[in-house]
Amino acid sequence: MSSISIVGLGNMARALAGRALAGGNTVEIIGRDRAKAEESAATLAGATAGTIGATPAGDLVVLAAPYPGAMAVVREYGDALRGRIIVDITNPVAADLRGFVVPDDSSGAQEIAGAAPDDAHVVKAFNTMFSHVLAAGPTEDRPLDVFLAGDDAQAKTRVSEFVESLGLRPWDTGELFMARALENVGLLELGLMNHSVKHTDFSLGITLLR
Ligand SMILES: NC(=O)c1ccc[n+]([C@@H]2O[C@H](COP(=O)([O-])OP(=O)(O)OC[C@H]3O[C@@H](n4cnc5c(N)ncnc54)[C@H](OP(=O)(O)O)[C@@H]3O)[C@@H](O)[C@H]2O)c1
């Protein structure tokens, strides 16, 4: 069981919180509007509400805001994130969907790691799964895959355990520089959605042939 704080009150936050609670985890919901966070927590049996900037209750802090907001949150927390595992789910995609709002030799996750305290560990995860796919969860014949990237092996193990508690399959893709590749997968999914699949009721995953 993990103790997680989720910053954000939107689609991904709700989907993650619901599955996390069902998986037996402790969940704190944090929004910039305290009243809205309390309302949101009240709809999720067992969740508590927290305030941005105060020390988060969770060992895992999930940034479930758009990338610029996630960066603002990390800066606002400052040292309150010391020693925490920061789970970056953002897709820092430019508005025209032709690239990213982060430098070419970096990724949202690496930029977030640069803004976080030195002893916090950033793990990229969940950015390749649409929120309603996450909320619906896997079925027996349809596993759902979550790709991870991060520099700290222990932090990735903790996030992998959390992913498993949601009934999902974690796949380690390597160190944090691989976040760029995962953010490109996010962009790939938006391309598929716009040009061929035409909806978001799909997921990309691993088919093991042996
Ligand atoms: N939706 C998906 O299918 C999906 C899939 C994979 C990854 N993602 C990523 O997940 C993240 C969240 O996406 P979403 O679809 O859940 O977004 P959303 O429904 O638009 O919700 C975004 C939430 O972020 C909050 N927020 C924005 N700026 C903030 C700040 N500076 N401080 C604190 N909270 C802030 C908003 O708060 P207010 O309510 O106060 O405005 C809102 O609750 C994004 O980075 C997105 O790229 C989304």
The ligand as a Tripos MOL2 file, in Angstrom:
@<TRIPOS>MOLECULE
LIG
   48    52     1     0     0
SMALL
NO_CHARGES

@<TRIPOS>ATOM
      1 N1         -6.5370   13.6890  -19.6650 N.am      1 LIG1
      2 C1         -5.7810   12.6710  -20.0780 C.2       1 LIG1
      3 O1         -6.2930   11.7100  -20.6900 O.2       1 LIG1
      4 C2         -4.3150   12.6630  -19.7810 C.ar      1 LIG1
      5 C3         -3.5830   11.5030  -20.0850 C.ar      1 LIG1
      6 C4         -2.2220   11.4400  -19.7470 C.ar      1 LIG1
      7 C5         -1.6130   12.5320  -19.1440 C.ar      1 LIG1
      8 N2         -2.3480   13.6560  -18.9000 N.ar      1 LIG1
      9 C6         -1.6690   14.7790  -18.2290 C.3       1 LIG1
     10 O2         -2.2130   14.8500  -16.9200 O.3       1 LIG1
     11 C7         -2.2220   16.2070  -16.4730 C.3       1 LIG1
     12 C8         -3.6420   16.5510  -16.0160 C.3       1 LIG1
     13 O3         -4.5020   16.3920  -17.1100 O.3       1 LIG1
     14 P1         -6.0890   16.4210  -16.9120 P.3       1 LIG1
     15 O4         -6.6810   15.9550  -18.1860 O.co2     1 LIG1
     16 O5         -6.4790   15.7750  -15.6370 O.co2     1 LIG1
     17 O6         -6.3370   17.9950  -16.7990 O.3       1 LIG1
     18 P2         -7.6570   18.7710  -16.3360 P.3       1 LIG1
     19 O7         -8.8200   17.8580  -16.2800 O.co2     1 LIG1
     20 O8         -7.7130   19.9910  -17.1780 O.co2     1 LIG1
     21 O9         -7.2920   19.1960  -14.8270 O.3       1 LIG1
     22 C9         -6.1550   19.9430  -14.5630 C.3       1 LIG1
     23 C10        -6.0960   20.2580  -13.0810 C.3       1 LIG1
     24 O10        -4.8390   20.9050  -12.8380 O.3       1 LIG1
     25 C11        -5.0820   21.9560  -11.9370 C.3       1 LIG1
     26 N3         -4.0600   22.9910  -12.0520 N.ar      1 LIG1
     27 C12        -3.7290   23.7300  -13.1240 C.ar      1 LIG1
     28 N4         -2.7350   24.5890  -12.8150 N.ar      1 LIG1
     29 C13        -2.4540   24.3720  -11.5180 C.ar      1 LIG1
     30 C14        -1.5370   24.9520  -10.6050 C.ar      1 LIG1
     31 N5         -0.6860   25.9170  -10.9720 N.pl3     1 LIG1
     32 N6         -1.5410   24.4980   -9.3280 N.ar      1 LIG1
     33 C15        -2.3760   23.5260   -8.9620 C.ar      1 LIG1
     34 N7         -3.2680   22.9230   -9.7640 N.ar      1 LIG1
     35 C16        -3.2990   23.3590  -11.0210 C.ar      1 LIG1
     36 C17        -6.4410   22.4660  -12.3040 C.3       1 LIG1
     37 O11        -6.9140   23.1760  -11.1880 O.3       1 LIG1
     38 P3         -8.1850   24.1580  -11.1910 P.3       1 LIG1
     39 O12        -9.3500   23.2260  -11.0290 O.co2     1 LIG1
     40 O13        -7.9210   25.0150   -9.9920 O.co2     1 LIG1
     41 O14        -8.1580   24.8980  -12.4890 O.co2     1 LIG1
     42 C18        -7.1990   21.1770  -12.5860 C.3       1 LIG1
     43 O15        -7.7370   20.6600  -11.3860 O.3       1 LIG1
     44 C19        -1.7280   17.0390  -17.6560 C.3       1 LIG1
     45 O16        -0.3780   17.3480  -17.4670 O.3       1 LIG1
     46 C20        -1.9000   16.1520  -18.8650 C.3       1 LIG1
     47 O17        -0.9450   16.4010  -19.8560 O.3       1 LIG1
     48 C21        -3.6720   13.7540  -19.1830 C.ar      1 LIG1
@<TRIPOS>BOND
     1     1     2 1
     2     2     3 2
     3     2     4 1
     4     4     5 ar
     5     4    48 ar
     6     5     6 ar
     7     6     7 ar
     8     7     8 ar
     9     8     9 1
    10     8    48 ar
    11     9    10 1
    12     9    46 1
    13    10    11 1
    14    11    12 1
    15    11    44 1
    16    12    13 1
    17    13    14 1
    18    14    15 2
    19    14    16 1
    20    14    17 1
    21    17    18 1
    22    18    19 2
    23    18    20 1
    24    18    21 1
    25    21    22 1
    26    22    23 1
    27    23    24 1
    28    23    42 1
    29    24    25 1
    30    25    26 1
    31    25    36 1
    32    26    27 ar
    33    26    35 ar
    34    27    28 ar
    35    28    29 ar
    36    29    30 ar
    37    29    35 ar
    38    30    31 1
    39    30    32 ar
    40    32    33 ar
    41    33    34 ar
    42    34    35 ar
    43    36    37 1
    44    36    42 1
    45    37    38 1
    46    38    39 2
    47    38    40 1
    48    38    41 1
    49    42    43 1
    50    44    45 1
    51    44    46 1
    52    46    47 1
@<TRIPOS>SUBSTRUCTURE
     1 LIG1         1 GROUP 0 **** ****
